Amino acid sequence: MKRLTIVAVVVLAIFAVSFLMVTAQEEYADEMGFYYYDVDTTDCLICHFHDNGDTDRNPYGVQYEAGMAEAVEITTYENQDADGDGYTNAQELAKGTNPGDFTSSPSRKYTKCVSFILSKEDDGDSRKYIVANDVNKRVTKNVDDNIFFQQVEIDAPCYIKNDKSMVPLRAGIENLGGTVGWDGGEKRVDIFKNGKLVGQMWIGRQYAKINGKNYDLVTAPEIVNSRTFVPVKGVGDSLGAKLIWTPFGQIASFVF
Ligand SMILES: [Ca+2]
């Protein structure tokens, strides 16, 4: 009897969660359809990395999620550029390209984009991935699903400290095209580009050396739970990337 009750409760709970998910998805679709008549609002790839809507969100999906959480209209962020390709979400939706996929654009201003997502998921979890896209290296893991995003898992989530985006050392530097050197005695991080030293940062020090000049990182590199984090703007500057900051959804995109 007791077991039957538990089974009934579990089944009911699964139904309730599925119903809520479907309802939420319909709300998304309704709202988007209201603003963009021509957009296929059943296409999960608008917001997700895969055409199964259960998967992680792409940068536009991150904005959409933040919009839903704060109960604002799409117009709040439609003029932002979620995927960092140089075109606003509104321009892309109007042209039928994907506003969350850097490699899907009306034309190409940049060839490479790496996005660090600082906002948390709506359940409070930090995002354990970054997005690295290169138009010359399209990821075609599953051609049928039209999946071209390159999602890179990270072992420690990014965070913001004193308005600066902090990212895990190796994932941050290597995804931006650099290589990492470490001097344990000096607690110094060296950043190399094509074998040439372009940046030096020290754990606990606010000032760095970037391309031969003194550079104010504002937030010093630090070790948290045995992981080293560095302010990613300094890394991007040392490697010659341009930062596109998307306030809604807190996405730091570096373009090349
Ligand atoms: Ca865009």
Residues whose N, C-alpha, C, O or C-beta is under 5 A from the ligand:
A	BS01	CA	D81 A82 D83 G84 D85 G86 Y87 T88 N89 E92 P99
